[in-house]
């Protein structure tokens, strides 16, 4: 197993409770997030792939349970993510990664805050869905929505929806990005810094705002990697999905690490 070596030095086992305010990085550090993510994956590729498979199986099983399963999946996502962050942290210290790290967020002192974070994520998702629904309602009305649903010709459909729909799509994309910005570092801040869920969301959002240049480069690289991962029947996601987790940890280390 490869041990992660400098330029990123091994971190302490535990950080002082409470993360510092996010530091601003040069835009080029968006590349470093991915290079460190590769090192994290290549340190234990077999275990990462096993973790991914087990998580996908759990997600599929939850998805088969009507309503409750989907809610449980959203609420538990930060719990699993927090465990993955602990796995990255172990690798950074030269310790082994195990399948057990996927479930490390279920430990008593970690589960409560991570579950609360998941409930907050669920509330934001529901609120966002309500806003989008009423936006559609105000744009088209119930009769307009019913008429649009009966359009079978794609070109006629595009002509019928007009510019209002595309404006709503733009609003939806912006809203989705805002939620993602607040969530991105939140599980790591909870499990590694002991932050309260609400403060973790705030600091995660601030970190993304402060480092918009780095995340722009990060996002452009992600688009290219996602295209490459999708081309061979989607098999590249077996590598890219764990790397996304590793890139989140790498970003947290550089922005919040002491």
N, C-alpha and C positions, 0 to 999 in steps of 0.2 A: 504494500500500500504506500502510495506517495504521501509524504508529509509536506504540507504547505510551508514554504520557506520564504525568507525575505524576497522581494521588497515589502511584503506585509508581514510584520513580525507576529509571533504567537501572542494572542490576547490573554488577559488574566482569566481565571476560572469564572469570576463574577465581577461585574462592574458595580461601582457605587450606585445605590438606589437613586433613580431619577437620571434621565439622560440630559446632557447639556443641550443648549440651544443648537440647532443645526448649523454647521459651518458651510461656507460657500466654497465650492470647488471650481477649478478651471473647467471649461466646457469639454476639454479633451479627456477628462476623467470618465466620461461616458464610455469610452473605449475600455478603460481599465476595469469597469464593472464586468464586462464580458470576458476579458482575459483572466480575471480572478475566478469568474464562474467556471471557466474551463478547467482551471486547476482544481477547484473544489470537486467537479464531476470526475475528473481523471484520477483523483485520489482514491475513489472507491466506486468505480462505474457499475460493477455488478450489484452492489447494495442499493445504489441510487435507482437502478432499473427495477429492482425488486420492490422498493418503496413505492415507485410510480405505479407498478402493476397492482399492488395491494390497495393503494388509494383509489385507483380507477374502479376496481371491483367494488369497493365500499360505496363509491359515488353512484355506480350503476344500480346497486341493490337499493340504495336510498331513493334513487329516481323511480324505481318501480313501485314505491309506496305512494299512493295518491296524496297530494297536498302536504301531508305531514312529513313525508320523506324529503320533499324539496325544501321545506322550512328547516328541517334538521340539517340538511346539507349546507345551507347558507350559514346557520348558526355554528356548525362544527368546523367550517372551513378555517377560521382563525386558529382553532385548537390544533388542527393538523399542521397548519402553516407554522405555528409556534414551535411545534415539535421538530419540523424540518429546519427551522432556524437554530435550534439547539444542536441538531446534527451537523450543520455547517460549522457551528462554534466548536464542536468537538474536533472536527477535522482540522480546523485552524490551529488548535492546540496540540495537534499530533496524536490525538486519541482516535480510536476506531469508530466508524459509523456503523450503526446497527439498525435493523428493522424496528427495534424498539423506540428509536428516536421519533418515528412517525406518531407514536402514541404518548410521547413524553409530555405533551400538553395536557393530558388527562390527569396528571398528578394533582393532588388536592390544592396545593398553593397556587398552581398555575391555571387550573381549569376554570375557576370562578371568573377571574378577570378576562380570560380569553373567550369564555362563553358570553360574558357581558358585551365584549367587543363584537361577537357574532350577532347578538341581539340588536346592537346598534347598526350593524351592517344590514340586517334584515329590515329594520325600521327605515333606513335610508333608501333601500331598494323599493319598499312598499310606497314610501312617500314619492319617490321618483316616478314610479308607475302610475300613481294617482295623478300627478301633475301632467304626465304625458297623455293620459286618457282624457282629462278635461281639456287639454290643449287641442286634441283631435276633435273633441265634442264642440268646442268653441269655433274651430276652423270650419267644420263641415256640417255640424248638427247631426242628429240621429238619422234623419232621412237621407242626408248626404252620405253618411257612413254606410247605410244599407245599400244605397245605389252603387257606391264604389265596390262593395263586396260582390256585386253581381256582374262586374266588368270581367269579361273573359279575354278580351283583346288587350295584350300588354301595352300597345301604343295608345289605345283609347284610354286605358287606365291612367297612363302617365299624363295624357292631355287633360283628363278629368280632375286629377288631384291638384293641379296648378302649383303655384309657388309656395302656398301656405304649408303644404305637406313637407316640402324640402326644408323650409324654415324650421319646422318641428324636428326634422331629422337632425339638423345642425344643432338645435338646442339639446336634443337627446344625446348627441355625441359629446357635447361640452359637459352636460350633467354627468355622463358616465365617466369622463376623464376626471372630474372633480371628486367623485366618489372614490375612484381608483387612487388619486393622489392622497386622499385622507387615509386610505387603508394600507397603502404599499408597505410602509415601514412599521405600521402599528403593531402587528404580532411580535416582531423582533423587539420593539421598544417595551412591550409588556413582559416578555419572558426573559430578556437579557438585561433590561434596565429597571424592571419593576415599576414601570409607569402605570398609572391608572388609565383605564381604557379611553376616557374622554381626552385626557392630556396626550395620550399616544396618538390619537387621531389628529389633534391640533399640530403636534410636532411633526408628524409625517407630512401633513399638508404644507407646513412651513418649509420643510426640507425640499419638497418638490418645487415650490415657488422660488426658493433661494437658488436652486440649481437647475433652472429651466434649460440652460444651455447644455449642461451635461446630459440631461434627460432627453433633450431633442436628439443629440447624437446617439444616445442609447437606443431611442426609439427607431431611428433610421436603420441602425444595425439590426435591430430586432426584426424589422420588416424583411430585410434581406435574408436573415437566417430562417425566418418563418417560411418564406418562399422555398428556400432550399430544403427545409425539413419536410415540406408538404409534397414535393415533387416525387420522391421515391415511395409512392403509396402511403405517405404520411409517416413512414417509419422513422424519419429523422426526428420526430417529436419525442422519441424514446430518449434521445440525448438532449434535445432543446428544452424540454419541460424541466428536468432537474437543473439545467443551466440557468433557467429563469429564476428558480429558487436561489441558486448560488449567487446570481447577480444582485438579487435583493439583499442578501447578506453582505456582499461586498460593498454595496452602496451604503448600507447601515454602518459598516466598519469605518468607512472613510468620512461619513458625514457626522456620525454620532460617537464613534469610538474614541476612547481617551488616549 
